[in-house]
Amino acid sequence: MRPLAFAVHAGRYAIVRLAAGVALPAWLEQASAPFLAITRTARETSLVCAEQFVPDDEHAEHGWAVLELLGPFPLDEVGILASVAQPLAAAGIALFAISTFETDYLLVRDDAVDRAREALVAAGHRHQPV
């Protein structure tokens, strides 16, 4: 696998779990920048957004950092996530992955972001400040 470039987004993020089929909450309108992900399945709706917008009464995990793999990558390219997941796993760092049409994003706990950056660079990937 070729070396990848990645950037760490500023700020702290939350991963929010909503019930399946519910309407998106009104507070989400404010949380649309700089990064927002919405995933709906038959069992749940998950949101990822800047944590300061998430009300205290939501079922949420706070304290995540966003790492962006700097694509675009062809949809048929093999091994993109594996090339970053493996060194993170070897370093004992959990990740939450989100894919888009052009690239992938990794969320790691905010207190592990420096170790994640070091593990990825040690594996041959390039950190590119934003």
N, C-alpha and C positions, 0 to 999 in steps of 0.2 A: 504494500500500500504506500502510496506517495505521501510525503509530509503535507500536512494541512496547516493553514493559517487559522487562528482563532482570536477572538476579542472577548474581553470581559466587559459586560455592560455595567454602567454605574447604577447604584441603588440596590435596595433589597426587595425581594419579591415574595409573594405568598401563592400557595397552591390551595385552591378552594374547592370543596366538594359540595355540590348541590344535588338535590333529588332529581331523578329522571323526569324529563318532560316539563320541568318548571320553567316559567318565564325568566328571562335574564333579569337580574335585579337592577333597579334604577341607579344604584351607586356605580354600576359598571360603566356608565356613560362618562364619568369623570376619570376612570382608570384606563382609558384607551391608549394612553401614551406613557412611556415610550415603547412598551412591549405588552401585548395582550394575546393570550391564546384561549380559545374556547373549543372544547371537545364534548360532543354529546353522543351518548350511547343509549342502549335500551335500559341500562342499569343506573346511569348517573350522568351528570354534567360536571365537567371539571373546568375551572378557570385558573389561569396564571396571570397575575397582574402585579403592579407595584403595591407593596403591602400596606402603604399608608392609606389606601382607599378602601380596604376591607374592614367592614364593621366588626366590632368585637364579638357579636353574637353569631357570626358565620362559622361553619365547620371548616377551619383552615389551618394549614401548616405554614408558619411564618419563618423568615430567616433564610431565604434562598438567594443565590446569585445566578445570573444568566451568563453563560458562555455561548457565543455564536461562532459556529464553524463558518468561515468566510467562503461561501460558494460563489457562484452557483455550481451545483453538481448535477450531472445528468441523472435522471431517475433510475437508469439501469446500471449505474456505477455500483460496484460491489465493495463492501467492507468499510464504508465511511464511518458508521457508528462503531463497528468493531475496533477500528484503529484508535479510537479515543476511549471506548468503554474498557478495553483491556488494561491500559495503563492506570486508569482510575481505579478499577477493581483491585489491581495489584497493590495500589497505595491505600486500599481500604476506604475508598471514597464512594459513597452512594451517589447515583445520578437519577435524574428524571429527564427523559428525552422527549423532545417535540420536533417533529419534522414538518417542513413546509414544502411547497413545490420546488424551491430552489436550494434550500439549505436545511441544516439541522441546528437545534439549540439544545444545550445541556444545562440543566439546573443542578447545582451542587449546594450543599449547605454553606451559608455565608462564612462560617468559621473554618471551612475547608478550602476556600477558593485559592488561597496562596499555595497550599499543597497540591491542588488540582493543576494549577498553572505549572508548577515545578514538575509534576509527573508527566504532563503532556509535552513539555519542552524536552525532558529527558528521553521521551519516546521519539523525538525527532520532529515534533510539530512546532510551529512558530507562533509565539504570542505577538499579536499586533495591537498595540494600544489604540483606542478610539479617540 
